[in-house]
Amino acid sequence: MDTARGELLEERIRIATPRPATPRALARVIGRIARHFDWKGPIGCAVPAVVKDGCLRTAANISGTWIGVDATALFAVATKCRVGVINDADAAGYAEMHFGAGRRRRGLVIMVTLGTGIGTALFIDGYLVPNTELGHLTLRGRDAEKWAAASVREEGGLSWTAWTRRLDAYLHLMHGYFWPDLFIIGGGISRKADRFLPLLTVPTPVVPAKLKNDAGIIGAALAYAPARARRKPRKTPR
Ligand code: BGC
């Protein structure tokens, strides 16, 4: 990653998630990725869980064996590199705030990633409040992500209108609690924003993410890049 520009420097590789996705099996995959790029520098990793001091603390959509695991140490051994681990929605939000839809946006911005679950990242004047698990707010008597995530639309065969009503109810719930200045909608579904954005009634402005599938990768790298690599290069003096 070129963290000053927010661009991938090489083609991304995709390796199927091992089953079962235990910490040890995942560490092997991450080791393979580092070797593929012949990488010796710092690595940022995004995971779908609360991360405190490098350890995973929740496992809503991943194997329970991850809880309590020091992923930073595990991945550092597997890659022989310095590793930082961050929540996946926080990573995606971080990238959007730097290079995407949240650029130069002040006030309270909430990024919502819609996929298997619902991830959230909350920013105040550009500063991240990490590990907000707002996808687990209770909505219609259940965990909001079990009712309104993008996967629910696909698996339940819901029409865009029916699913958007759910998303709208979820955004209204958050609006009532936080009164944000902006919602950024991320996840694969943001590519089809024209199908659902016009149907939303929540009073907060809602925009689609700009970085699409690369947001998590860009944000994780950015969060753990040395400060000097994050700066934009100055124009060459004449
Ligand atoms: C997890 C979050 C994660 C989100 C998106 C939720 O189930 O609890 O930590 O950010 O899914 O992957």
Residues whose N, C-alpha, C, O or C-beta is under 5 A from the ligand:
A	BS01	BGC	P48 A49 V50 A60 N61 D88 A89 G117 I118 G119 T120 G135
